[in-house]
Amino acid sequence: MSTASKHLLIFCKNPVLGQCKTRLAASIGAEKALAVYEFLLTHTAKITAKVQAKRVVHYSNYIQTQDAFSDTIFNKAVQSGSDLGQRMAHALEEAFDQGATRAILIGSDLYDLSAALIESAFEALNDHDAVIGPASDGGYYLIGMNQPISEIFNNKNWGTPSVLSDTLTNLTPYKTAILVEKNDIDTLSDLEPYDVFKALIR
């Protein structure tokens, strides 16, 4: 499979004080929450730069330059749609329109992310229609497919524990690979297993 036919889509919020990691900010304040998110963005950039694929960063509001995602390694775009589901569906449909035969979408708030994990998701799409990475909060940290399956993004209560189970129900007609469960960083308790964040939240 050529690199051009593998598309890795990275969803992130523009790191603006008071507008990202709001649940975490409720516990540690907006400035520390922003520092955590900027750390996670840098971590995500380092990991995804190692993945052999066309890499596209989809920002929430506007394209950023001179950030952790080097313009020489990453393509950049702005998310389009009225809710998270529409934005993800649009990004994936666009990837297939641009020639992808395998497309994977990830978030940018997973410290447990690795290049090997993403590569294994691409490998799963060799003999599966879809792949999903469950998050411990009932959502998912990765979704991938080898064709547009836009219906899985409709009628979801985003940010609630039902997202994963509802999505898996939608994927019943498709052969789906399920990756190991991982922990998104959304709340103070999510940070506790990781020593690397302690200096940022003191």
PLY file of the C-alpha trace (Angstrom):
ply
format ascii 1.0
element vertex 202
property float x
property float y
property float z
element edge 201
property int vertex1
property int vertex2
end_header
0.00 0.00 0.00
1.50 3.34 -1.01
1.80 6.21 1.43
-0.43 8.36 -0.81
-3.32 5.91 -0.43
-3.12 5.96 3.38
-4.50 9.12 4.95
-4.07 9.95 8.63
-6.44 12.69 9.78
-5.63 14.45 13.06
-8.42 16.42 14.72
-7.42 19.15 17.14
-8.73 22.31 18.69
-6.81 25.51 18.23
-4.98 25.95 21.56
-6.70 29.10 22.80
-6.88 29.94 26.51
-10.30 29.05 27.87
-11.42 27.22 24.73
-9.77 23.82 25.07
-9.79 21.11 27.75
-12.63 22.89 29.54
-13.47 19.91 31.77
-9.86 19.76 32.88
-9.79 23.55 33.29
-12.65 23.31 35.78
-10.25 21.48 38.12
-6.86 23.08 37.45
-7.60 26.40 35.76
-7.55 27.47 32.11
-3.81 28.24 31.92
-2.69 24.84 33.22
-5.28 23.09 31.06
-3.91 24.92 28.02
-0.36 23.85 28.95
-1.50 20.22 29.14
-3.19 20.47 25.76
-0.19 22.11 24.11
1.95 19.27 25.50
-0.48 16.73 24.03
-0.42 18.49 20.65
3.37 18.32 20.58
3.26 14.66 21.58
0.71 13.91 18.86
2.84 15.69 16.25
5.96 13.71 17.20
4.12 10.39 17.06
2.21 10.97 13.84
5.27 12.32 12.00
6.62 8.75 12.16
3.58 7.21 10.46
3.97 6.45 6.77
0.85 8.14 5.41
-0.45 11.41 4.08
-0.96 13.37 7.30
-3.63 16.06 7.50
-4.22 18.18 10.60
-7.82 19.41 10.84
-8.00 22.46 13.12
-11.24 23.47 14.83
-11.34 27.12 13.73
-8.35 28.23 11.67
-5.12 26.86 10.22
-2.10 27.46 12.42
1.43 27.84 11.15
4.64 27.61 13.14
3.11 25.17 15.59
4.06 21.61 16.58
2.76 20.31 13.23
5.49 21.22 10.74
4.21 22.56 7.43
6.79 20.39 5.65
5.41 17.15 7.15
1.70 17.83 7.64
-1.04 19.08 5.36
-3.48 21.41 7.10
-7.22 22.07 6.88
-10.12 23.46 8.90
-12.95 21.25 10.16
-16.30 21.74 8.44
-19.71 20.86 9.90
-22.18 21.83 12.60
-21.23 19.08 15.07
-18.34 16.68 15.66
-20.00 13.91 13.68
-20.46 16.06 10.59
-16.90 17.34 10.85
-15.44 13.82 11.06
-17.65 12.52 8.24
-16.66 15.44 6.01
-12.94 14.98 6.68
-13.08 11.26 5.90
-15.18 11.74 2.77
-12.68 14.36 1.59
-9.81 11.91 2.14
-11.48 9.29 -0.05
-12.26 11.94 -2.68
-8.53 12.72 -2.72
-7.58 9.11 -3.44
-7.34 7.43 -0.05
-8.01 3.70 0.06
-7.49 3.61 3.83
-8.32 6.56 6.10
-7.85 6.85 9.84
-8.96 9.72 12.05
-7.57 10.36 15.53
-7.92 13.00 18.19
-5.09 14.89 19.84
-5.61 14.17 23.54
-4.14 10.69 23.93
-0.79 10.38 25.69
-0.83 6.60 25.12
-0.77 7.13 21.35
2.07 5.51 19.40
3.09 5.25 15.77
2.95 1.46 16.09
-0.68 1.65 17.27
-1.67 3.77 14.27
0.24 1.50 11.87
-1.56 -1.52 13.34
-4.87 0.22 12.64
-3.88 0.70 8.99
-2.87 -2.96 8.85
-6.25 -3.99 10.24
-7.91 -2.29 7.28
-6.25 -4.77 4.94
-8.87 -7.36 5.92
-11.50 -5.31 7.79
-13.96 -2.67 6.61
-13.44 -0.52 9.67
-11.27 -0.16 12.76
-12.02 1.56 16.06
-9.99 2.37 19.16
-12.20 2.41 22.27
-11.61 5.08 24.90
-12.14 4.30 28.58
-14.78 7.06 28.86
-17.15 5.35 26.42
-16.02 7.19 23.32
-13.24 6.34 20.90
-9.78 7.73 20.17
-9.43 6.35 16.62
-11.80 5.51 13.79
-10.78 4.20 10.40
-12.30 2.69 7.27
-11.53 1.65 3.72
-14.66 3.31 2.29
-16.92 6.15 3.47
-19.30 4.92 6.20
-20.81 8.29 7.02
-23.91 6.94 8.75
-21.88 6.04 11.84
-21.49 9.75 12.61
-25.21 10.55 12.66
-27.46 10.91 15.72
-24.75 10.66 18.39
-24.63 12.36 21.79
-21.01 13.41 21.43
-19.00 13.54 24.63
-21.20 10.97 26.40
-20.48 7.33 27.38
-22.89 5.99 24.74
-20.84 7.06 21.71
-18.75 3.89 21.39
-21.62 1.43 21.87
-23.87 3.36 19.47
-21.11 3.49 16.86
-20.41 -0.24 17.18
-24.12 -0.88 16.63
-23.93 1.14 13.40
-20.87 -0.88 12.37
-22.64 -4.25 12.78
-22.96 -4.78 8.99
-19.22 -4.18 8.57
-16.23 -6.31 9.51
-14.70 -4.19 12.27
-11.38 -4.50 14.09
-11.33 -3.28 17.69
-8.05 -1.99 19.11
-6.94 -1.97 22.74
-8.78 0.45 25.02
-6.90 3.66 25.83
-7.38 6.66 28.10
-8.18 10.10 26.65
-7.01 13.06 28.70
-10.17 15.01 29.56
-10.27 15.34 33.36
-7.89 15.63 36.28
-8.28 11.94 37.11
-7.15 11.09 33.56
-3.80 12.77 34.30
-3.09 10.89 37.51
-1.48 7.76 35.97
1.14 9.88 34.16
4.09 11.44 35.96
4.91 13.53 32.88
2.01 15.91 33.58
2.82 16.62 37.23
5.12 19.57 36.55
2.50 21.15 34.27
-0.31 21.13 36.83
1.54 22.08 40.04
0 1
1 2
2 3
3 4
4 5
5 6
6 7
7 8
8 9
9 10
10 11
11 12
12 13
13 14
14 15
15 16
16 17
17 18
18 19
19 20
20 21
21 22
22 23
23 24
24 25
25 26
26 27
27 28
28 29
29 30
30 31
31 32
32 33
33 34
34 35
35 36
36 37
37 38
38 39
39 40
40 41
41 42
42 43
43 44
44 45
45 46
46 47
47 48
48 49
49 50
50 51
51 52
52 53
53 54
54 55
55 56
56 57
57 58
58 59
59 60
60 61
61 62
62 63
63 64
64 65
65 66
66 67
67 68
68 69
69 70
70 71
71 72
72 73
73 74
74 75
75 76
76 77
77 78
78 79
79 80
80 81
81 82
82 83
83 84
84 85
85 86
86 87
87 88
88 89
89 90
90 91
91 92
92 93
93 94
94 95
95 96
96 97
97 98
98 99
99 100
100 101
101 102
102 103
103 104
104 105
105 106
106 107
107 108
108 109
109 110
110 111
111 112
112 113
113 114
114 115
115 116
116 117
117 118
118 119
119 120
120 121
121 122
122 123
123 124
124 125
125 126
126 127
127 128
128 129
129 130
130 131
131 132
132 133
133 134
134 135
135 136
136 137
137 138
138 139
139 140
140 141
141 142
142 143
143 144
144 145
145 146
146 147
147 148
148 149
149 150
150 151
151 152
152 153
153 154
154 155
155 156
156 157
157 158
158 159
159 160
160 161
161 162
162 163
163 164
164 165
165 166
166 167
167 168
168 169
169 170
170 171
171 172
172 173
173 174
174 175
175 176
176 177
177 178
178 179
179 180
180 181
181 182
182 183
183 184
184 185
185 186
186 187
187 188
188 189
189 190
190 191
191 192
192 193
193 194
194 195
195 196
196 197
197 198
198 199
199 200
200 201
